[in-house]
Every structure is written in structure tokens, then in C-alpha cells.
Amino acid sequence: MKAERTKKQIAIRFLLVIAVCALLGAGAGLVRLKAGTSAMEWMAGFEHLLAGFGPWWYLPGAVLLVLSTGYYLAGKRQLPHTEAEEEFQTADRLLELSMVFSNIASVYAIVAMALSYFAPIGPSVLLLIVEVAWTVTIQSKTINAIKVLYPEKRGSVWDTKFSKDWYSSCDEAEQQLIGQYCYRTFLIMNSVYPVAMVLLALLALFDMVTPFACFLVGLLWLIQQTVYMVTAHQKEHGKARQR
């Protein structure tokens, strides 16, 4: 078990973080004065490079969906033999991997849409529709296969309340695991958001991003913190009232 940090260690660490941020800001300011418009030109060139791939940005999403479909088919083939524990675990693992890849693909499709903004609108929209339809279809089929393994599960991916229905059909142990996954995500994003904000602030000094980008990331960070704190207050307040 790790020893708890002393107040002195915490204070030193905090001051070091502040000092590093100050140095980065000062350094960025000096570079900004010397760089002039070259930084803006570099950023514009980088944006054109990214946008130059056009519809090809959808290719990684298609690869993810191929993997998702492959795992689904492999898991489905195991369903008739799941009376044995080994086959049951194999089917469960394969179907879970199918959901992993399809969930990542669903987010990536939106990223690809943004990155392919220089592409002709027709092919870009068509590819987006195809990948979204493919994603939802394979997720629906995978969920139906998972329900064969766990008949108590409820929910349909075509329903906007799928996450709520699925969570409510999980037992207490599964809900605790979901809570651990969410907490892990929360901790990671609490590290990602400050880094992203500092990076965007530095880029803004070079006029390489607009203030709106900083505002948008800051808004997302604010929403996360607000939802967490309000929910925590409501849960604690509810406990206090029950006593």
C-alpha cells in the first residue's frame, strides 16, 4: 500500500505544476512573437493535409466494423454449444469484443465526418450513413446474441433508453463493475481535459485555433464536473434524509 503524501509533498507538486504551466505560457509567448504568421501557415497546411484524405478517413471505421462483425459471427457460432462452461465463456468473450469494436466505430464515424469536410458532400454523407447503419445493425444482432446467454438482460439499441434498460437488468455485482469502469473513465478524463485546455490555450496564442475550440472543450469539462458534483450531492443528500 502506498504511503499517503504529506502536505509538503502535495504543495511542492502543485507549485511545480504551476511553474511548468507558467514556463510553457512564457515560452509560447516568445515563440509567438518570433514566429509571426509562420505558425498560422503551418497549421493551415496541417489542416489541409488532414482534410486531403477525404473519404479515406472512413476506412479505419470500416476495419473496426469488419472486426466487430467477425467477432459477432464467431460468438454466434458458439451459442448452440454454450451448455459447457468453456464454450459459454468463449461466446461471451467474443460477443463482448464485438461490442467493443462497434462502440469505438460509432464514435470514429463522427470523427471521420469532421475530418473529411473537404471531401464531396455526397460520398462523405453516404459513407457516414453506411457506417452508422452497419454499426447499429451489428450492435443489435450482438445484443440479441448476448440475450441468449443472459435471458434476464433487457433493452434494444434502437431504443433511446437502451443504456438505462440494460443497466437496470444487470445484477448488483455487474452494476458495481460498471461503476468502476465509469470511475476509471472519470479519472482519466480529469487528466485529459486539463492537458487539452493548456494545449489549446497555447495554440490559441499562435492563432492556430479559435477561442471557440477552447470554449467547447472547457464546456465539455464543465458539464462533466457539474454532472458529477450535482449527482454526488443528490445521492449524499438523499442518504442524509433517509437517516
Secondary structure, DSSP 8 states (H G I E B T S, - for coil): ------HHHHHHHHHHHHHHHHHHHHHHHHHHHHHTTHHHHHHHHHHHHHHTTGGGGGHHHHHHHHHHHHHHHHHHHHGGGTTSHHHHHHHHHHHHHHHHHHHHHHHHHHHHHHHTTTS-HHHHHHHHHHHHHHHHHHHHHHHHHHHHH-TT----TTSTTHHHHHHHTS-HHHHHHHHHHHHHHHHHHHHHHHHHHHHHHHHHHTTSS-HHHHHHHHHHHHHHHHHHHHHHHHHHHHHHHH-
